Amino acid sequence: MSIVFDPTELEFDFFRGSGPGGQHRNTTDSGVRVRHLPTGLVAQATESRSQLRNRERALERLAELLERRNQVQKKRRPTTIPHAERRRRLEAKKQCSARKKQRSTPDAE
């Protein structure tokens, strides 16, 4: 499923990509940054020396960002503690309590 963008909602910026590529990359403005004006999301691509390929990649990334933003997360169901685990925890608390009682000094009678 491909998202179709309204051209009036997009703003393109072109810039020189950094990194390896030599003279061809340093002389052309092949980096593309796309801003989706209604949401403010920004995607950019500078991998290729071709501005057209970078524009396509930036639009793909923007579509992914919009899909991810529009996804509805499932509501989390809280988990309950199993009976066996609850029983083990209570037993451990009783043992710890008994140990602490043994540490205390006996009452002077």
C-alpha positions in Angstrom: 0.0 0.0 0.0 1.5 3.3 -1.2 0.6 6.6 0.3 -0.2 9.3 -2.3 1.0 12.7 -1.2 -0.6 16.0 -2.1 2.3 18.2 -3.6 1.0 21.2 -1.7 1.7 19.4 1.6 5.4 18.7 0.8 8.4 21.0 1.0 11.6 19.9 -0.6 15.1 21.0 0.3 18.1 20.1 -1.8 21.7 20.2 -0.4 25.1 18.7 -0.9 25.5 15.3 0.6 28.5 14.7 2.7 30.7 11.6 2.7 32.5 9.6 0.0 31.7 10.2 -3.6 34.4 12.4 -4.9 34.0 15.3 -7.3 30.6 14.2 -8.6 29.0 14.3 -5.1 30.7 17.5 -4.0 29.5 19.5 -7.0 25.9 18.5 -7.1 23.0 19.1 -4.7 22.0 15.5 -4.5 20.8 15.4 -0.9 17.0 15.6 -0.5 15.1 16.6 2.6 11.3 16.3 2.5 9.0 18.0 5.1 5.4 17.1 5.5 3.8 20.4 6.4 0.6 19.2 8.2 2.5 16.9 10.6 6.0 18.5 10.6 7.6 15.1 9.9 11.0 15.3 8.1 12.7 12.6 6.1 16.0 12.9 4.2 18.2 10.8 1.9 21.8 11.3 0.8 22.9 7.8 -0.1 22.9 8.1 -3.9 24.6 10.6 -6.1 21.3 10.9 -8.0 18.9 13.5 -6.7 15.9 11.6 -8.3 16.8 8.4 -6.4 17.3 10.3 -3.2 13.9 12.0 -3.6 12.2 8.6 -4.1 14.0 7.2 -1.0 13.0 10.3 1.1 9.4 9.9 0.0 9.4 6.2 1.0 10.8 7.1 4.4 8.2 9.8 4.9 5.5 7.3 4.0 6.9 4.9 6.6 7.0 7.6 9.2 3.4 8.6 8.5 2.2 4.9 8.7 4.1 4.4 12.0 2.5 7.6 13.3 -1.0 6.6 12.3 -0.7 3.1 13.8 -3.0 2.5 16.8 -1.3 0.6 19.6 -3.1 -2.2 21.2 -4.3 -1.6 24.7 -2.1 -3.4 27.2 -3.9 -6.1 29.4 -2.4 -6.1 32.8 -1.1 -9.5 33.9 -2.0 -11.1 37.2 0.4 -13.0 39.4 -0.1 -16.7 39.3 -1.2 -18.5 42.5 2.0 -20.6 42.7 4.2 -17.5 42.5 2.1 -15.6 45.0 2.4 -18.6 47.4 6.2 -18.6 46.8 6.5 -14.9 47.5 4.6 -15.2 50.8 6.7 -18.1 51.9 9.9 -16.1 51.2 8.5 -13.2 53.2 7.8 -15.5 56.1 11.3 -16.9 56.0 12.8 -13.4 55.9 10.7 -12.3 58.8 11.7 -15.3 60.9 15.4 -14.6 60.2 15.0 -11.0 61.3 13.2 -12.1 64.5 16.2 -14.3 65.3 18.6 -11.3 64.9 16.8 -9.2 67.5 18.0 -9.2 71.1 15.8 -11.2 73.5 13.6 -9.2 75.9 15.1 -8.7 79.3 12.8 -10.5 81.8 
